[in-house]
Amino acid sequence: MRAVVAASLLICTFVSSIALTTTVQAGACAESAVSARGEESRFVWMAKTKARANWRRKVRSMPGIGPSYANWARAENTEERCMTGPSGTVCIFTGTPCLP
């Protein structure tokens, strides 16, 4: 009986330490900003959509960061630059990926 209680206590301690570690990491950001360029588009809104999608894809594929960080709305220090010319608009999105 003592062994069962001791094992249960050990498991509870381990699980609570994992929960505390997860809580501390919530809202953490990557060490550096990620920049991605979208494809040329006839409309500004479409150029922004393409740049945002490329930024998310780039963040998801980066080792050590991954899909948990790939939400543009949670990114910090964001910058959206768009250049419009005779053949359309191209946007470049730069931001530091963060966890929720």
N, C-alpha and C positions, 0 to 999 in steps of 0.2 A: 504494500500500500504506500509506504514512504517513497519508493522508487517512482510510482505513478505520479504522486504529488510533486516530487522533485522534477520529474520530466515535464510535467505540465507547467510548472513555474519557469523552467528554463525556456520552454517554447514561448510562453507569454512575454518573457523578457526579450527574446530574440525578435518576435513580431513587433513589439512596441519600439524597439530600436530601429527597425526598418521603417516604420511609420514616421519616426522623428527625422530620420535621414531624408526621406522623401519630402517632408514638410520644409526642411531647410533648403532643399534644392529648388523648390517651387519658385518661379519667377526669375530664376537664374538666366543669365544671358551668355552668349558665346563670347569668346575673347576678342574677336575682330568682326568688323562689318563685312557684309557680303554684297557684291554688286552684280547686277544682271541687266543685260540689254535685251529689249524686245525686238521683234521684227517690225519692219516698216508697215505702216497702215495708213489708209486714207482718212480715218477718223481718229481723233485724239483719244476718245474713250477706249477704242479698240487697241491702240498702241499701249495705253496704260495696262489694259487687261493682259496683253501679251508679255509685257515686262514683269508684271507681278507673277504671272504663271512661271516664267523662266526663273525668277528669284526663288520661288517656292521649290521648283525642281532642283535647282542648284543646292539649296540648303538641305533638302532631303537626301541628296547623294553624297554630301560631305561626311567623311568619317569623323566620328566623335560628336556630331550634331544630330543629324537625322530628322525624321518626320515630326517629332514632337516640337521642334523649333520652327517648323515651316509655316507659320501663320503671320502674314504681313501685318495684320492688325496688332499683334503683340510685339512686333519688332520695335527697338528703340533707336533713337538718332536717325530717323528715316529721312530720305531725300528722294523726291521724284523729279527728275529732269526730263523734259520733253523738248525736242527740236523739230520744228516744222519747216519743211521746204517745199519746192514745187512738186516733188514726187510723193509727198506724204509726211507722216509724223513718226518719229522714233523716240522711245522713252528708255531711260536708264533708271532703275530703282536701286538704291543703296540703303541698307539698314542692318542693324545688329540683331540677329535672331535671338528670341527669348522664349523660355518655357512659360506655360500659363501660371 
